Amino acid sequence: MSALFEPLSFKRGPAMKNRFMLAPLTNQQSHADGTLSEEEFRWLTMRAEGGFGLTMTCAASVQDGGQGFPGQLGAHDDCHIAGLTRLAGALRANGAHAVLQLHHAGLRSPLSVIGRQPICPSDHSETNARAMTLAEIERTRGDFIAAARRCEKAGFDGVELHGAHGYLLCQFLSSEINRREDQYGGSLENRSRLLFEIIDGVRAVCGADFSLGVRLSPERFGLRLEEIASLAQRLMREGRIDYLDMSLWDAFKEPEDPAHQGRSLMSFFTELDRGEVRLGAAGKLATGEACSRALAAGLDFVVIGRSAILHHDFPRRIAADPDFKPAALPVSTDYLHKEGLSEAFINYMRTWKGFVLEAA
């Protein structure tokens, strides 16, 4: 258990004081224009106060037409800088490595939120998303890079690029969704081109001590495990990022693909030569025992979602009691309010089956 409380250094940026990373959790608490709300500020600063070594925001939009949900934090306009500056300062004051996650929803952008047809690598009839032009790809690349620079200006220690869960960067990686025939489609090298161009762009405009992470998921959304493992190896080998955050849904489960079963999904990534790049994962890491077992299996850090919602001070609780187990579900709205969730966040959590106790 002691390994969970050892510091973890990165090639760039400050070290994590322990191995607990707050997952980038959707919460719908920001203002309609993407500016920081008091509710969002309280939710995140409570987690930094609670001992998370790296505190990450929810997915924050890089483009006004790329939002994925109402109440999404924004990083796509200079009007967001004041709130982001306040947030970054408070997170760092509590000893957290402060990170904002950069996101574009692509075909998962709801019409009710963006008020226009969503964009995607290729036409997508199910969602009525249309294929992006080359000029739109170039603009999106520039918007990711500009958002990273905005975050650095606001005082964040780094950013993470959201390349998982079927959002835009993930859509480019998917051979099912991305059917382009130009330099951004076809081979894995071409489908990952936008991701690497954004990485290079962030490195070019941000300082030498600005950390950069990437979140990937290896299954669903038309992704192939062997391709995502190959992509992860390239990211680690080139060393342009500082950490890789794998979203696995269950860190210890076997792959869905029968051809790869017989071992844990996580092992396809822990076996890679990671050089100076740190590796973490999310997926049902809800107890100290599970977190400790994940480190023993080869992770450098653990990414905490559900237990961080239930306990703002989850790392401190594990430090005090290695056998600590999170509150049993469902929990009351009063309980969640005390843990820093606003009514908007609680309403969102009602979409997680069995999470919120409904009044009789």
ABEGO torsion letter per residue (X at the ends): XAAAABBBBBABEBBBABABBBBBBBAGABBAAGBBBAAAAAAAAAAAAAGBABBBBBBBBABAAABABBGBBBAABAAAAAAAAAAAAAAAAAGBBBBBBBBBAEAABBAAAAGBBBBBABBBAAAGBBBBBAAAAAAAAAAAAAAAAAAAAAGBABBBBBABGGBAAAAAABAAABABABAABEBAAAAAAAAAAAAAAAAAABBAABBBBBBBBABEGGBBAAAAAAAAAAAAAAGABABBBBBAGBAABBBABAAABGBBAAAAAAABBAEABBBBBBGGBABAAAAAAAAAAGBABBBBBAAAAABAAAAAAAAABAABBBBBOBBBAAAAAAAGBBAAAAAAAAABBGABBBBX
